[in-house]
Amino acid sequence: MNLPQIRLQSTPSTLEIRTNAGRVDIETPPPSLDIQQPKAKMEIERRPSKLTIDQTEARADMDLKSVRRRIEEFSRQGYEDWLAGIARMAQDGDELMMIENGGNAIAEQARRNSENPMYEFNIGWIPSAGSVKIQYDPGNVKVNIEPQKVINNTQVQKPIINVSKAKVDISVKRYADLQIDFVNLKHVGIQYEQEI
């Protein structure tokens, strides 16, 4: 027995996809550097130190005196000796004036004037201690510094960016297909039969 059949044969559609990958190119140029550092302003005010050494007294102790100092000492010593001589003569005159009170004034004066005076002396140092006078002034230093700001004219360069977009091409490689076949299919009518 031949049964009627409908045969379907289908072919699915096929898509074709082509892609071109995107690309990003980034180039960063170096910055333009322009940095300047001005020198700081510096002022130095200085008063120099001073060392003073006075050896006048030490030299005088060693009898190395200036002419001026010798003249001053001689004049002062002469004046003191003159005053001492006047006082001695006044005392001698007073003693002679009162000779009637007794005593041996002339012999006493002769003895006093004929004896050498007694000088007292102890250990001495030449030059004497402390005769050299030292004076020191350390001076002074003032420093004024005024720093200067950095001059920065650096220019930043923007990056160069090139972008290639991705492309996707979609196309139909093969369209869908449907084939229909009829087997053993008959149309039966009134006294009529036809094979399809």
C-alpha positions in Angstrom: 0.0 0.0 0.0 1.4 3.3 -1.1 0.5 6.0 1.4 0.6 9.5 0.3 3.7 11.4 1.5 4.8 15.0 1.7 8.5 15.3 1.7 10.0 18.5 3.1 13.7 19.2 2.6 14.9 22.4 4.2 18.3 24.0 4.1 18.9 26.6 6.8 20.4 30.0 6.0 24.0 30.7 6.6 25.3 34.0 7.8 28.9 35.3 7.1 30.4 37.6 9.6 33.6 39.5 8.9 35.2 41.6 11.6 38.0 44.1 11.5 39.4 44.7 15.0 39.5 48.3 16.3 42.8 49.9 17.1 43.7 52.7 19.5 47.1 54.4 19.0 48.2 56.8 21.8 51.3 58.9 21.5 52.3 61.1 24.4 54.9 63.7 23.5 57.2 64.7 26.3 56.4 68.0 28.1 58.3 71.2 27.2 60.3 71.9 30.3 61.3 75.5 31.1 62.3 75.8 34.8 64.5 78.7 36.1 65.8 79.1 39.6 67.0 82.7 40.1 69.8 83.1 42.7 68.8 84.1 46.2 69.6 87.6 47.2 72.1 87.6 50.0 73.5 90.5 51.9 76.3 90.1 54.4 77.1 93.0 56.8 80.2 92.4 58.8 81.9 94.3 61.5 85.4 92.9 61.8 86.7 91.5 65.0 89.4 93.6 66.8 92.2 92.4 69.0 94.1 95.0 71.0 97.3 94.2 72.8 98.7 97.0 75.0 102.3 96.3 76.0 103.1 99.8 77.3 103.3 98.8 81.0 105.3 95.7 80.2 107.8 97.7 78.2 107.9 100.3 81.0 108.7 97.6 83.5 111.7 96.7 81.4 112.7 100.4 81.2 111.8 100.7 77.5 109.7 103.9 77.8 108.8 106.5 75.3 110.4 109.9 75.5 107.0 111.5 76.3 106.5 109.1 79.2 110.0 109.7 80.5 109.5 113.5 80.4 106.1 113.1 82.2 107.7 110.9 84.9 110.7 113.1 85.3 108.6 116.2 85.7 106.2 114.5 88.2 109.2 113.1 90.1 110.9 116.5 90.1 107.7 118.2 91.4 107.3 115.6 94.2 111.0 115.9 95.1 110.7 119.7 95.2 107.6 119.5 97.5 109.4 116.9 99.7 112.5 119.2 99.8 110.3 122.2 100.9 108.7 120.1 103.6 112.1 118.9 104.8 113.5 122.4 104.9 110.4 123.6 106.7 110.7 120.8 109.3 114.4 121.5 109.7 113.7 125.2 110.2 111.0 124.5 112.8 113.5 122.2 114.7 116.1 125.0 114.6 113.6 127.6 115.7 112.8 125.5 118.8 116.4 124.8 119.7 115.9 126.4 123.0 113.6 123.5 124.0 116.5 121.2 124.2 117.7 118.4 122.1 120.5 118.3 119.6 118.7 119.5 116.4 121.8 120.2 114.3 123.4 116.8 115.0 120.1 115.0 114.4 119.6 116.8 111.0 123.2 116.1 110.0 122.7 112.4 110.7 119.4 112.2 108.9 120.8 114.0 105.8 123.9 111.8 105.7 122.3 108.4 105.8 121.1 106.6 102.7 117.4 105.9 102.8 116.3 102.3 103.4 114.4 100.9 100.4 112.0 98.0 100.8 112.0 95.4 98.1 110.4 92.0 97.8 110.2 89.5 94.9 109.5 91.3 91.7 108.7 90.1 88.2 109.8 91.8 85.0 107.4 92.5 83.4 105.0 92.5 86.2 101.9 90.3 86.1 99.0 91.8 84.3 101.1 94.4 82.6 100.1 93.2 79.1 96.5 94.3 78.5 94.6 92.2 76.0 91.2 93.3 74.7 89.2 91.4 72.2 86.0 92.5 70.3 84.5 89.5 68.5 82.8 91.7 65.8 79.4 91.0 64.3 78.0 89.3 61.2 74.5 89.9 59.9 73.3 87.8 57.0 70.0 88.6 55.2 68.9 86.0 52.6 65.9 86.5 50.4 65.0 83.3 48.5 63.6 83.7 45.0 60.7 81.6 43.7 61.1 79.1 41.0 59.9 80.3 37.5 58.2 77.3 36.0 57.0 77.7 32.4 56.6 74.0 31.7 54.0 73.2 29.0 52.3 69.9 29.1 51.7 68.3 25.7 48.3 66.7 25.1 48.4 63.0 24.0 47.8 62.3 20.3 45.1 59.6 20.1 44.2 57.8 16.9 41.2 55.5 17.0 40.3 53.0 14.2 36.8 51.8 14.8 36.0 48.1 14.6 34.0 47.0 11.6 31.6 44.1 11.4 30.2 43.0 8.0 27.3 40.6 8.2 26.0 39.1 5.0 23.9 36.1 4.1 26.1 33.4 2.5 23.3 31.1 1.7 19.5 31.8 1.9 17.2 29.3 3.5 15.6 26.8 1.1 12.6 24.6 1.5 11.8 21.9 -1.1 8.5 20.2 -0.9 7.8 16.9 -2.8 4.6 15.0 -2.9 4.8 11.2 -3.3 1.8 8.9 -3.8 -0.6 11.8 -3.5 -3.7 11.4 -5.5 -6.8 13.4 -5.9 -9.8 11.2 -6.1 -13.0 12.7 -7.4 -16.2 11.3 -8.8 -15.1 8.9 -11.4 -11.9 10.9 -11.5 -8.4 10.1 -10.1 -5.4 12.1 -10.6 -1.8 11.7 -9.3 -0.3 14.8 -8.0 
